[in-house]
């Protein structure tokens, strides 16, 4: 919930979940160190997971582990696994903010439930083929437009 912010007793605790197949593409040129640095300005990243499909190379998995991410490799659809785990963090009282790095509309229901349960929500994406539904559902957007070019948008109701 927002109690930490309201009481001024520390930064929110964040769960960061990354949709690997949707985001990790050479065309996007995303620097995950930069992502973590930017997200850390909003709170403490307590969970950092990246979801990969069965085609992820051993080198990619090793690189993600070296950057401090827990890698989850799925044999099926990454979206299902990530959405289910996202809901676990929505229901976790130790997590104040859910940050999803994706461009996929499939995660909109998770954002809606997170907000209903009093969690702050962040979408981290590129500006290429980014879902308008996600853009309009999250509390805050971090849009990476290239190295060092990050746009922050705060949605107000």
C-alpha positions in Angstrom: 0.0 0.0 0.0 1.0 3.6 0.0 1.5 3.7 3.8 5.3 4.2 3.6 4.9 7.2 1.5 2.1 8.7 3.6 4.0 8.2 6.8 7.3 9.1 5.3 9.0 6.0 6.7 11.0 5.0 3.7 10.8 4.2 0.0 8.3 1.8 -1.4 9.4 -1.8 -2.0 9.2 -2.7 -5.7 8.8 -6.0 -7.6 10.2 -5.6 -11.1 9.1 -8.2 -13.6 10.5 -8.2 -17.2 8.9 -9.8 -20.2 12.1 -10.9 -21.8 11.0 -12.0 -25.3 8.9 -8.8 -25.7 11.6 -6.4 -24.5 15.1 -7.9 -25.1 15.4 -7.1 -28.8 18.4 -5.6 -30.5 16.1 -3.0 -32.1 15.2 -1.6 -28.7 18.7 -1.3 -27.4 17.5 -1.4 -23.7 20.1 -1.1 -21.0 18.8 -3.0 -18.0 21.3 -1.3 -15.7 19.8 2.0 -16.7 16.3 0.6 -16.1 17.2 -0.5 -12.6 18.9 2.8 -11.9 15.8 4.8 -13.0 13.4 2.6 -11.2 15.5 2.8 -8.0 14.7 6.5 -7.8 11.1 5.4 -7.0 11.9 2.9 -4.3 13.8 -0.2 -3.3 13.8 -3.0 -5.9 13.2 -6.1 -3.7 12.3 -8.5 -6.5 14.0 -8.4 -10.0 12.9 -11.2 -12.3 13.2 -11.7 -16.0 11.0 -14.2 -17.8 12.5 -16.0 -20.8 11.2 -18.6 -23.2 12.9 -22.0 -23.9 14.8 -20.5 -26.8 16.9 -18.2 -24.6 20.6 -18.8 -25.0 22.8 -19.8 -22.1 24.8 -16.6 -22.7 21.6 -14.5 -22.3 20.7 -16.3 -19.1 24.2 -15.8 -17.7 24.1 -12.1 -18.6 20.8 -11.6 -16.8 22.1 -13.4 -13.7 25.2 -11.3 -13.8 23.1 -8.2 -13.8 21.3 -9.4 -10.6 18.1 -10.7 -12.2 16.4 -14.0 -11.2 15.7 -15.7 -14.5 12.6 -17.7 -15.0 12.6 -19.9 -18.1 9.3 -21.2 -19.3 8.4 -23.9 -21.8 5.1 -22.3 -22.5 3.9 -18.8 -22.8 6.0 -16.3 -20.9 2.9 -14.0 -20.4 1.0 -16.6 -18.4 3.9 -17.3 -16.0 4.7 -13.6 -15.5 1.1 -12.6 -15.0 0.6 -15.3 -12.4 3.7 -14.3 -10.5 2.7 -10.6 -10.9 -0.5 -11.4 -9.1 1.5 -13.0 -6.3 3.2 -9.7 -5.7 -0.1 -7.8 -5.9 -1.2 -9.9 -2.9 2.1 -9.7 -1.1 1.8 -7.1 1.7 5.6 -6.5 1.6 5.5 -5.2 -1.9 4.2 -1.6 -2.4 4.8 -1.2 -6.2 4.6 -3.5 -9.2 6.8 -2.6 -12.1 6.3 -4.5 -15.3 8.6 -4.1 -18.2 6.6 -5.0 -21.3 4.7 -3.6 -24.3 2.0 -6.3 -24.2 -1.7 -5.6 -23.4 -2.0 -9.0 -21.8 -0.7 -7.5 -18.5 -3.5 -4.9 -18.2 -5.6 -7.2 -15.9 -2.7 -7.5 -13.5 -2.3 -3.7 -13.4 -6.0 -3.3 -12.7 -5.9 -5.8 -9.9 -2.7 -4.2 -8.5 -4.3 -0.8 -8.3 -7.5 -2.3 -6.8 -5.4 -3.8 -4.0 -3.7 -0.4 -3.3 -0.4 -1.1 -5.1 1.3 1.6 -7.2 2.0 0.4 -10.8 4.7 1.2 -13.3 5.1 0.2 -16.9 8.5 0.3 -18.4 8.6 0.2 -22.1 10.0 1.4 -25.4 8.2 3.8 -27.5 8.0 1.3 -30.3 4.6 -0.5 -30.6 3.7 0.2 -27.0 0.1 -0.7 -25.9 -2.2 2.3 -25.3 -4.1 0.2 -22.8 -1.0 -0.2 -20.6 -0.1 3.5 -21.1 -3.5 4.5 -19.7 -3.8 1.9 -16.9 -0.4 2.3 -15.0 0.2 5.0 -12.4 3.5 5.8 -14.0 5.3 5.1 -17.2 9.0 5.0 -17.9 9.5 5.1 -21.7 13.0 4.4 -22.9 13.6 6.2 -26.1 17.3 5.3 -26.4 20.4 5.4 -24.3 20.0 8.1 -21.7 16.7 9.2 -23.1 14.0 8.3 -20.6 10.6 9.9 -20.5 8.5 9.7 -17.3 4.8 10.1 -17.4 2.6 10.2 -14.4 -1.1 9.3 -15.0 -3.5 11.2 -12.8 -7.1 10.3 -12.3 
